[in-house]
Amino acid sequence: MSRTVIDLDDQLVAEVAQALGTSTKKDTVNTALREVLQSRRRALALARLRTAAEEGAVDLGLLQDKADYRR
C-alpha cells in the first residue's frame, strides 16, 4: 500500500462515509474505490452479455422468469 497526499472535499468525504457506513477517510476512500471498480466490472459484464445476446449466443428471455433458472 502506498501513501499519497491529496486534497479532498471534506463535506463530500463525510457524505460518502455516511452512505458507505465507514468511519475513517482511509476506509471511505478505499471502499469507494472498490465499489466504483466493482460497478464498472458489472457494467462491462452486462455490456458483454448484451452483445452476446444480440449475436444470438445467449437467450436473455430465459433469464426473465426466475422459475426458468431456479429449477
PyMOL Python script that loads the backbone (N, CA, C, O; Angstrom):
from pymol import cmd

cmd.read_pdbstr("""\
ATOM      1  N   MET A   1       0.853  -1.167   0.000  1.00  0.00           N
ATOM      2  CA  MET A   1       0.000   0.000   0.000  1.00  0.00           C
ATOM      3  C   MET A   1       0.897   1.226   0.000  1.00  0.00           C
ATOM      4  O   MET A   1       1.898   1.280   0.714  1.00  0.00           O
ATOM      5  N   SER A   2       0.528   2.202  -0.804  1.00  0.00           N
ATOM      6  CA  SER A   2       1.318   3.429  -0.872  1.00  0.00           C
ATOM      7  C   SER A   2       0.635   4.548  -0.102  1.00  0.00           C
ATOM      8  O   SER A   2      -0.570   4.517   0.148  1.00  0.00           O
ATOM      9  N   ARG A   3       1.422   5.513   0.257  1.00  0.00           N
ATOM     10  CA  ARG A   3       0.904   6.678   0.973  1.00  0.00           C
ATOM     11  C   ARG A   3       0.869   7.835  -0.016  1.00  0.00           C
ATOM     12  O   ARG A   3       1.868   8.131  -0.672  1.00  0.00           O
ATOM     13  N   THR A   4      -0.291   8.491  -0.122  1.00  0.00           N
ATOM     14  CA  THR A   4      -0.476   9.584  -1.067  1.00  0.00           C
ATOM     15  C   THR A   4      -1.130  10.763  -0.356  1.00  0.00           C
ATOM     16  O   THR A   4      -2.044  10.584   0.451  1.00  0.00           O
ATOM     17  N   VAL A   5      -0.666  11.940  -0.654  1.00  0.00           N
ATOM     18  CA  VAL A   5      -1.253  13.147  -0.075  1.00  0.00           C
ATOM     19  C   VAL A   5      -2.086  13.825  -1.161  1.00  0.00           C
ATOM     20  O   VAL A   5      -1.570  14.198  -2.215  1.00  0.00           O
ATOM     21  N   ILE A   6      -3.393  13.979  -0.886  1.00  0.00           N
ATOM     22  CA  ILE A   6      -4.289  14.642  -1.836  1.00  0.00           C
ATOM     23  C   ILE A   6      -5.244  15.549  -1.075  1.00  0.00           C
ATOM     24  O   ILE A   6      -5.492  15.356   0.115  1.00  0.00           O
ATOM     25  N   ASP A   7      -5.775  16.539  -1.779  1.00  0.00           N
ATOM     26  CA  ASP A   7      -6.793  17.413  -1.199  1.00  0.00           C
ATOM     27  C   ASP A   7      -8.155  16.785  -1.459  1.00  0.00           C
ATOM     28  O   ASP A   7      -8.479  16.426  -2.592  1.00  0.00           O
ATOM     29  N   LEU A   8      -8.954  16.655  -0.395  1.00  0.00           N
ATOM     30  CA  LEU A   8     -10.286  16.072  -0.512  1.00  0.00           C
ATOM     31  C   LEU A   8     -11.330  17.083  -0.060  1.00  0.00           C
ATOM     32  O   LEU A   8     -11.075  17.905   0.821  1.00  0.00           O
ATOM     33  N   ASP A   9     -12.485  17.015  -0.660  1.00  0.00           N
ATOM     34  CA  ASP A   9     -13.628  17.822  -0.252  1.00  0.00           C
ATOM     35  C   ASP A   9     -14.181  17.182   1.024  1.00  0.00           C
ATOM     36  O   ASP A   9     -14.795  16.116   0.972  1.00  0.00           O
ATOM     37  N   ASP A  10     -13.962  17.831   2.161  1.00  0.00           N
ATOM     38  CA  ASP A  10     -14.348  17.248   3.452  1.00  0.00           C
ATOM     39  C   ASP A  10     -15.836  16.948   3.543  1.00  0.00           C
ATOM     40  O   ASP A  10     -16.226  15.920   4.097  1.00  0.00           O
ATOM     41  N   GLN A  11     -16.671  17.829   3.006  1.00  0.00           N
ATOM     42  CA  GLN A  11     -18.119  17.601   3.041  1.00  0.00           C
ATOM     43  C   GLN A  11     -18.482  16.371   2.218  1.00  0.00           C
ATOM     44  O   GLN A  11     -19.299  15.553   2.639  1.00  0.00           O
ATOM     45  N   LEU A  12     -17.871  16.245   1.045  1.00  0.00           N
ATOM     46  CA  LEU A  12     -18.136  15.090   0.186  1.00  0.00           C
ATOM     47  C   LEU A  12     -17.671  13.802   0.852  1.00  0.00           C
ATOM     48  O   LEU A  12     -18.375  12.793   0.817  1.00  0.00           O
ATOM     49  N   VAL A  13     -16.496  13.832   1.454  1.00  0.00           N
ATOM     50  CA  VAL A  13     -15.985  12.647   2.151  1.00  0.00           C
ATOM     51  C   VAL A  13     -16.931  12.263   3.284  1.00  0.00           C
ATOM     52  O   VAL A  13     -17.201  11.079   3.489  1.00  0.00           O
ATOM     53  N   ALA A  14     -17.436  13.244   4.019  1.00  0.00           N
ATOM     54  CA  ALA A  14     -18.362  12.965   5.121  1.00  0.00           C
ATOM     55  C   ALA A  14     -19.655  12.338   4.606  1.00  0.00           C
ATOM     56  O   ALA A  14     -20.172  11.395   5.205  1.00  0.00           O
ATOM     57  N   GLU A  15     -20.178  12.861   3.493  1.00  0.00           N
ATOM     58  CA  GLU A  15     -21.409  12.305   2.924  1.00  0.00           C
ATOM     59  C   GLU A  15     -21.193  10.883   2.416  1.00  0.00           C
ATOM     60  O   GLU A  15     -22.037  10.009   2.615  1.00  0.00           O
ATOM     61  N   VAL A  16     -20.064  10.660   1.762  1.00  0.00           N
ATOM     62  CA  VAL A  16     -19.757   9.322   1.245  1.00  0.00           C
ATOM     63  C   VAL A  16     -19.541   8.355   2.404  1.00  0.00           C
ATOM     64  O   VAL A  16     -19.996   7.212   2.349  1.00  0.00           O
ATOM     65  N   ALA A  17     -18.855   8.798   3.445  1.00  0.00           N
ATOM     66  CA  ALA A  17     -18.633   7.949   4.618  1.00  0.00           C
ATOM     67  C   ALA A  17     -19.961   7.531   5.236  1.00  0.00           C
ATOM     68  O   ALA A  17     -20.133   6.376   5.628  1.00  0.00           O
ATOM     69  N   GLN A  18     -20.892   8.464   5.322  1.00  0.00           N
ATOM     70  CA  GLN A  18     -22.206   8.137   5.874  1.00  0.00           C
ATOM     71  C   GLN A  18     -22.922   7.135   4.974  1.00  0.00           C
ATOM     72  O   GLN A  18     -23.525   6.178   5.461  1.00  0.00           O
ATOM     73  N   ALA A  19     -22.857   7.353   3.673  1.00  0.00           N
ATOM     74  CA  ALA A  19     -23.526   6.450   2.728  1.00  0.00           C
ATOM     75  C   ALA A  19     -22.919   5.052   2.761  1.00  0.00           C
ATOM     76  O   ALA A  19     -23.632   4.059   2.620  1.00  0.00           O
ATOM     77  N   LEU A  20     -21.604   4.976   2.948  1.00  0.00           N
ATOM     78  CA  LEU A  20     -20.919   3.681   2.943  1.00  0.00           C
ATOM     79  C   LEU A  20     -20.845   3.038   4.326  1.00  0.00           C
ATOM     80  O   LEU A  20     -20.562   1.846   4.448  1.00  0.00           O
ATOM     81  N   GLY A  21     -21.099   3.826   5.358  1.00  0.00           N
ATOM     82  CA  GLY A  21     -21.001   3.302   6.716  1.00  0.00           C
ATOM     83  C   GLY A  21     -19.565   3.155   7.183  1.00  0.00           C
ATOM     84  O   GLY A  21     -19.261   2.291   8.006  1.00  0.00           O
ATOM     85  N   THR A  22     -18.680   3.992   6.663  1.00  0.00           N
ATOM     86  CA  THR A  22     -17.274   3.941   7.067  1.00  0.00           C
ATOM     87  C   THR A  22     -17.006   5.035   8.090  1.00  0.00           C
ATOM     88  O   THR A  22     -17.762   6.000   8.199  1.00  0.00           O
ATOM     89  N   SER A  23     -15.906   4.870   8.846  1.00  0.00           N
ATOM     90  CA  SER A  23     -15.647   5.828   9.915  1.00  0.00           C
ATOM     91  C   SER A  23     -14.356   6.626   9.742  1.00  0.00           C
ATOM     92  O   SER A  23     -14.150   7.615  10.444  1.00  0.00           O
ATOM     93  N   THR A  24     -13.491   6.219   8.829  1.00  0.00           N
ATOM     94  CA  THR A  24     -12.253   6.966   8.604  1.00  0.00           C
ATOM     95  C   THR A  24     -12.154   7.369   7.138  1.00  0.00           C
ATOM     96  O   THR A  24     -12.773   6.760   6.265  1.00  0.00           O
ATOM     97  N   LYS A  25     -11.366   8.404   6.887  1.00  0.00           N
ATOM     98  CA  LYS A  25     -11.169   8.832   5.497  1.00  0.00           C
ATOM     99  C   LYS A  25     -10.533   7.711   4.680  1.00  0.00           C
ATOM    100  O   LYS A  25     -10.914   7.473   3.534  1.00  0.00           O
ATOM    101  N   LYS A  26      -9.575   7.036   5.273  1.00  0.00           N
ATOM    102  CA  LYS A  26      -8.894   5.941   4.569  1.00  0.00           C
ATOM    103  C   LYS A  26      -9.894   4.862   4.167  1.00  0.00           C
ATOM    104  O   LYS A  26      -9.912   4.431   3.014  1.00  0.00           O
ATOM    105  N   ASP A  27     -10.721   4.427   5.106  1.00  0.00           N
ATOM    106  CA  ASP A  27     -11.725   3.400   4.798  1.00  0.00           C
ATOM    107  C   ASP A  27     -12.738   3.905   3.772  1.00  0.00           C
ATOM    108  O   ASP A  27     -13.173   3.155   2.898  1.00  0.00           O
ATOM    109  N   THR A  28     -13.106   5.171   3.886  1.00  0.00           N
ATOM    110  CA  THR A  28     -14.075   5.745   2.951  1.00  0.00           C
ATOM    111  C   THR A  28     -13.528   5.744   1.532  1.00  0.00           C
ATOM    112  O   THR A  28     -14.206   5.309   0.602  1.00  0.00           O
ATOM    113  N   VAL A  29     -12.308   6.228   1.364  1.00  0.00           N
ATOM    114  CA  VAL A  29     -11.709   6.289   0.028  1.00  0.00           C
ATOM    115  C   VAL A  29     -11.502   4.887  -0.527  1.00  0.00           C
ATOM    116  O   VAL A  29     -11.839   4.630  -1.683  1.00  0.00           O
ATOM    117  N   ASN A  30     -10.955   3.975   0.271  1.00  0.00           N
ATOM    118  CA  ASN A  30     -10.712   2.611  -0.212  1.00  0.00           C
ATOM    119  C   ASN A  30     -12.015   1.893  -0.559  1.00  0.00           C
ATOM    120  O   ASN A  30     -12.085   1.203  -1.576  1.00  0.00           O
ATOM    121  N   THR A  31     -13.040   2.045   0.267  1.00  0.00           N
ATOM    122  CA  THR A  31     -14.326   1.406  -0.008  1.00  0.00           C
ATOM    123  C   THR A  31     -14.966   2.002  -1.256  1.00  0.00           C
ATOM    124  O   THR A  31     -15.517   1.275  -2.082  1.00  0.00           O
ATOM    125  N   ALA A  32     -14.893   3.317  -1.394  1.00  0.00           N
ATOM    126  CA  ALA A  32     -15.462   3.968  -2.577  1.00  0.00           C
ATOM    127  C   ALA A  32     -14.744   3.509  -3.840  1.00  0.00           C
ATOM    128  O   ALA A  32     -15.388   3.246  -4.855  1.00  0.00           O
ATOM    129  N   LEU A  33     -13.423   3.410  -3.790  1.00  0.00           N
ATOM    130  CA  LEU A  33     -12.661   2.939  -4.950  1.00  0.00           C
ATOM    131  C   LEU A  33     -13.049   1.512  -5.315  1.00  0.00           C
ATOM    132  O   LEU A  33     -13.227   1.194  -6.491  1.00  0.00           O
ATOM    133  N   ARG A  34     -13.181   0.651  -4.307  1.00  0.00           N
ATOM    134  CA  ARG A  34     -13.585  -0.738  -4.569  1.00  0.00           C
ATOM    135  C   ARG A  34     -14.978  -0.794  -5.197  1.00  0.00           C
ATOM    136  O   ARG A  34     -15.207  -1.537  -6.151  1.00  0.00           O
ATOM    137  N   GLU A  35     -15.902  -0.003  -4.656  1.00  0.00           N
ATOM    138  CA  GLU A  35     -17.272  -0.015  -5.181  1.00  0.00           C
ATOM    139  C   GLU A  35     -17.335   0.500  -6.614  1.00  0.00           C
ATOM    140  O   GLU A  35     -18.090  -0.030  -7.429  1.00  0.00           O
ATOM    141  N   VAL A  36     -16.556   1.520  -6.927  1.00  0.00           N
ATOM    142  CA  VAL A  36     -16.525   2.028  -8.303  1.00  0.00           C
ATOM    143  C   VAL A  36     -15.986   0.956  -9.234  1.00  0.00           C
ATOM    144  O   VAL A  36     -16.543   0.731 -10.308  1.00  0.00           O
ATOM    145  N   LEU A  37     -14.912   0.296  -8.836  1.00  0.00           N
ATOM    146  CA  LEU A  37     -14.326  -0.756  -9.666  1.00  0.00           C
ATOM    147  C   LEU A  37     -15.312  -1.906  -9.869  1.00  0.00           C
ATOM    148  O   LEU A  37     -15.468  -2.396 -10.988  1.00  0.00           O
ATOM    149  N   GLN A  38     -15.976  -2.338  -8.800  1.00  0.00           N
ATOM    150  CA  GLN A  38     -16.958  -3.417  -8.916  1.00  0.00           C
ATOM    151  C   GLN A  38     -18.114  -3.009  -9.823  1.00  0.00           C
ATOM    152  O   GLN A  38     -18.593  -3.808 -10.628  1.00  0.00           O
ATOM    153  N   SER A  39     -18.557  -1.768  -9.690  1.00  0.00           N
ATOM    154  CA  SER A  39     -19.648  -1.276 -10.526  1.00  0.00           C
ATOM    155  C   SER A  39     -19.251  -1.263 -11.997  1.00  0.00           C
ATOM    156  O   SER A  39     -20.034  -1.665 -12.857  1.00  0.00           O
ATOM    157  N   ARG A  40     -18.046  -0.807 -12.286  1.00  0.00           N
ATOM    158  CA  ARG A  40     -17.567  -0.781 -13.677  1.00  0.00           C
ATOM    159  C   ARG A  40     -17.440  -2.192 -14.232  1.00  0.00           C
ATOM    160  O   ARG A  40     -17.773  -2.442 -15.390  1.00  0.00           O
ATOM    161  N   ARG A  41     -16.959  -3.113 -13.403  1.00  0.00           N
ATOM    162  CA  ARG A  41     -16.833  -4.505 -13.859  1.00  0.00           C
ATOM    163  C   ARG A  41     -18.201  -5.108 -14.161  1.00  0.00           C
ATOM    164  O   ARG A  41     -18.359  -5.825 -15.149  1.00  0.00           O
ATOM    165  N   ARG A  42     -19.204  -4.815 -13.303  1.00  0.00           N
ATOM    166  CA  ARG A  42     -20.559  -5.311 -13.556  1.00  0.00           C
ATOM    167  C   ARG A  42     -21.126  -4.715 -14.838  1.00  0.00           C
ATOM    168  O   ARG A  42     -21.761  -5.416 -15.626  1.00  0.00           O
ATOM    169  N   ALA A  43     -20.896  -3.425 -15.046  1.00  0.00           N
ATOM    170  CA  ALA A  43     -21.390  -2.767 -16.259  1.00  0.00           C
ATOM    171  C   ALA A  43     -20.743  -3.372 -17.500  1.00  0.00           C
ATOM    172  O   ALA A  43     -21.414  -3.573 -18.512  1.00  0.00           O
ATOM    173  N   LEU A  44     -19.455  -3.661 -17.430  1.00  0.00           N
ATOM    174  CA  LEU A  44     -18.761  -4.279 -18.556  1.00  0.00           C
ATOM    175  C   LEU A  44     -19.296  -5.684 -18.814  1.00  0.00           C
ATOM    176  O   LEU A  44     -19.497  -6.073 -19.965  1.00  0.00           O
ATOM    177  N   ALA A  45     -19.528  -6.445 -17.745  1.00  0.00           N
ATOM    178  CA  ALA A  45     -20.074  -7.797 -17.903  1.00  0.00           C
ATOM    179  C   ALA A  45     -21.469  -7.740 -18.526  1.00  0.00           C
ATOM    180  O   ALA A  45     -21.805  -8.561 -19.379  1.00  0.00           O
ATOM    181  N   LEU A  46     -22.274  -6.777 -18.101  1.00  0.00           N
ATOM    182  CA  LEU A  46     -23.615  -6.623 -18.664  1.00  0.00           C
ATOM    183  C   LEU A  46     -23.541  -6.241 -20.141  1.00  0.00           C
ATOM    184  O   LEU A  46     -24.310  -6.750 -20.957  1.00  0.00           O
ATOM    185  N   ALA A  47     -22.625  -5.354 -20.479  1.00  0.00           N
ATOM    186  CA  ALA A  47     -22.458  -4.959 -21.886  1.00  0.00           C
ATOM    187  C   ALA A  47     -22.044  -6.160 -22.729  1.00  0.00           C
ATOM    188  O   ALA A  47     -22.525  -6.336 -23.848  1.00  0.00           O
ATOM    189  N   ARG A  48     -21.156  -6.979 -22.192  1.00  0.00           N
ATOM    190  CA  ARG A  48     -20.734  -8.185 -22.916  1.00  0.00           C
ATOM    191  C   ARG A  48     -21.896  -9.161 -23.076  1.00  0.00           C
ATOM    192  O   ARG A  48     -22.041  -9.793 -24.123  1.00  0.00           O
ATOM    193  N   LEU A  49     -22.718  -9.283 -22.041  1.00  0.00           N
ATOM    194  CA  LEU A  49     -23.882 -10.163 -22.107  1.00  0.00           C
ATOM    195  C   LEU A  49     -24.871  -9.663 -23.157  1.00  0.00           C
ATOM    196  O   LEU A  49     -25.426 -10.454 -23.920  1.00  0.00           O
ATOM    197  N   ARG A  50     -25.088  -8.355 -23.192  1.00  0.00           N
ATOM    198  CA  ARG A  50     -25.989  -7.784 -24.201  1.00  0.00           C
ATOM    199  C   ARG A  50     -25.462  -8.035 -25.608  1.00  0.00           C
ATOM    200  O   ARG A  50     -26.227  -8.377 -26.510  1.00  0.00           O
ATOM    201  N   THR A  51     -24.162  -7.867 -25.795  1.00  0.00           N
ATOM    202  CA  THR A  51     -23.561  -8.117 -27.105  1.00  0.00           C
ATOM    203  C   THR A  51     -23.732  -9.573 -27.491  1.00  0.00           C
ATOM    204  O   THR A  51     -24.067  -9.883 -28.634  1.00  0.00           O
ATOM    205  N   ALA A  52     -23.499 -10.472 -26.535  1.00  0.00           N
ATOM    206  CA  ALA A  52     -23.668 -11.902 -26.806  1.00  0.00           C
ATOM    207  C   ALA A  52     -25.119 -12.209 -27.158  1.00  0.00           C
ATOM    208  O   ALA A  52     -25.388 -13.030 -28.035  1.00  0.00           O
ATOM    209  N   ALA A  53     -26.053 -11.550 -26.474  1.00  0.00           N
ATOM    210  CA  ALA A  53     -27.475 -11.766 -26.763  1.00  0.00           C
ATOM    211  C   ALA A  53     -27.823 -11.259 -28.159  1.00  0.00           C
ATOM    212  O   ALA A  53     -28.569 -11.905 -28.894  1.00  0.00           O
ATOM    213  N   GLU A  54     -27.280 -10.106 -28.517  1.00  0.00           N
ATOM    214  CA  GLU A  54     -27.538  -9.558 -29.851  1.00  0.00           C
ATOM    215  C   GLU A  54     -26.983 -10.464 -30.945  1.00  0.00           C
ATOM    216  O   GLU A  54     -27.539 -10.543 -32.041  1.00  0.00           O
ATOM    217  N   GLU A  55     -25.888 -11.142 -30.638  1.00  0.00           N
ATOM    218  CA  GLU A  55     -25.267 -12.046 -31.612  1.00  0.00           C
ATOM    219  C   GLU A  55     -25.899 -13.432 -31.596  1.00  0.00           C
ATOM    220  O   GLU A  55     -25.529 -14.299 -32.386  1.00  0.00           O
ATOM    221  N   GLY A  56     -26.858 -13.637 -30.689  1.00  0.00           N
ATOM    222  CA  GLY A  56     -27.560 -14.910 -30.618  1.00  0.00           C
ATOM    223  C   GLY A  56     -26.884 -15.969 -29.768  1.00  0.00           C
ATOM    224  O   GLY A  56     -27.320 -17.120 -29.751  1.00  0.00           O
ATOM    225  N   ALA A  57     -25.833 -15.599 -29.066  1.00  0.00           N
ATOM    226  CA  ALA A  57     -25.109 -16.567 -28.242  1.00  0.00           C
ATOM    227  C   ALA A  57     -25.808 -16.832 -26.910  1.00  0.00           C
ATOM    228  O   ALA A  57     -25.578 -17.865 -26.282  1.00  0.00           O
ATOM    229  N   VAL A  58     -26.662 -15.899 -26.479  1.00  0.00           N
ATOM    230  CA  VAL A  58     -27.360 -16.019 -25.198  1.00  0.00           C
ATOM    231  C   VAL A  58     -28.812 -15.616 -25.413  1.00  0.00           C
ATOM    232  O   VAL A  58     -29.093 -14.638 -26.107  1.00  0.00           O
ATOM    233  N   ASP A  59     -29.737 -16.369 -24.818  1.00  0.00           N
ATOM    234  CA  ASP A  59     -31.157 -16.028 -24.887  1.00  0.00           C
ATOM    235  C   ASP A  59     -31.556 -15.388 -23.563  1.00  0.00           C
ATOM    236  O   ASP A  59     -31.806 -16.086 -22.580  1.00  0.00           O
ATOM    237  N   LEU A  60     -31.616 -14.056 -23.538  1.00  0.00           N
ATOM    238  CA  LEU A  60     -31.957 -13.346 -22.307  1.00  0.00           C
ATOM    239  C   LEU A  60     -33.388 -13.617 -21.865  1.00  0.00           C
ATOM    240  O   LEU A  60     -33.722 -13.415 -20.698  1.00  0.00           O
ATOM    241  N   GLY A  61     -34.222 -14.063 -22.764  1.00  0.00           N
ATOM    242  CA  GLY A  61     -35.592 -14.402 -22.415  1.00  0.00           C
ATOM    243  C   GLY A  61     -35.662 -15.490 -21.359  1.00  0.00           C
ATOM    244  O   GLY A  61     -36.593 -15.520 -20.554  1.00  0.00           O
ATOM    245  N   LEU A  62     -34.687 -16.380 -21.357  1.00  0.00           N
ATOM    246  CA  LEU A  62     -34.658 -17.450 -20.358  1.00  0.00           C
ATOM    247  C   LEU A  62     -34.419 -16.911 -18.952  1.00  0.00           C
ATOM    248  O   LEU A  62     -34.818 -17.537 -17.970  1.00  0.00           O
ATOM    249  N   LEU A  63     -33.773 -15.759 -18.853  1.00  0.00           N
ATOM    250  CA  LEU A  63     -33.448 -15.200 -17.544  1.00  0.00           C
ATOM    251  C   LEU A  63     -34.543 -14.299 -16.988  1.00  0.00           C
ATOM    252  O   LEU A  63     -34.472 -13.891 -15.829  1.00  0.00           O
ATOM    253  N   GLN A  64     -35.548 -13.984 -17.789  1.00  0.00           N
ATOM    254  CA  GLN A  64     -36.589 -13.068 -17.337  1.00  0.00           C
ATOM    255  C   GLN A  64     -37.506 -13.681 -16.292  1.00  0.00           C
ATOM    256  O   GLN A  64     -38.028 -12.963 -15.439  1.00  0.00           O
ATOM    257  N   ASP A  65     -37.713 -14.978 -16.338  1.00  0.00           N
ATOM    258  CA  ASP A  65     -38.563 -15.647 -15.359  1.00  0.00           C
ATOM    259  C   ASP A  65     -37.670 -16.473 -14.444  1.00  0.00           C
ATOM    260  O   ASP A  65     -37.022 -17.418 -14.894  1.00  0.00           O
ATOM    261  N   LYS A  66     -37.632 -16.120 -13.157  1.00  0.00           N
ATOM    262  CA  LYS A  66     -36.757 -16.806 -12.209  1.00  0.00           C
ATOM    263  C   LYS A  66     -37.023 -18.303 -12.160  1.00  0.00           C
ATOM    264  O   LYS A  66     -36.118 -19.081 -11.859  1.00  0.00           O
ATOM    265  N   ALA A  67     -38.229 -18.708 -12.445  1.00  0.00           N
ATOM    266  CA  ALA A  67     -38.557 -20.138 -12.420  1.00  0.00           C
ATOM    267  C   ALA A  67     -37.744 -20.898 -13.459  1.00  0.00           C
ATOM    268  O   ALA A  67     -37.465 -22.084 -13.286  1.00  0.00           O
ATOM    269  N   ASP A  68     -37.360 -20.215 -14.544  1.00  0.00           N
ATOM    270  CA  ASP A  68     -36.598 -20.874 -15.602  1.00  0.00           C
ATOM    271  C   ASP A  68     -35.186 -21.245 -15.171  1.00  0.00           C
ATOM    272  O   ASP A  68     -34.637 -22.235 -15.654  1.00  0.00           O
ATOM    273  N   TYR A  69     -34.592 -20.474 -14.278  1.00  0.00           N
ATOM    274  CA  TYR A  69     -33.211 -20.777 -13.907  1.00  0.00           C
ATOM    275  C   TYR A  69     -33.046 -21.215 -12.461  1.00  0.00           C
ATOM    276  O   TYR A  69     -31.921 -21.309 -11.971  1.00  0.00           O
ATOM    277  N   ARG A  70     -34.135 -21.480 -11.778  1.00  0.00           N
ATOM    278  CA  ARG A  70     -34.048 -21.975 -10.402  1.00  0.00           C
ATOM    279  C   ARG A  70     -34.549 -23.407 -10.287  1.00  0.00           C
ATOM    280  O   ARG A  70     -34.905 -23.852  -9.196  1.00  0.00           O
ATOM    281  N   ARG A  71     -34.579 -24.106 -11.359  1.00  0.00           N
ATOM    282  CA  ARG A  71     -35.055 -25.491 -11.320  1.00  0.00           C
ATOM    283  C   ARG A  71     -34.003 -26.403 -10.767  1.00  0.00           C
ATOM    284  O   ARG A  71     -34.226 -27.609 -10.659  1.00  0.00           O
TER     285      ARG A  71
END
""", "prot")
cmd.dss("prot")
cmd.show_as("cartoon", "prot")
cmd.util.cbc("prot")
cmd.orient("prot")
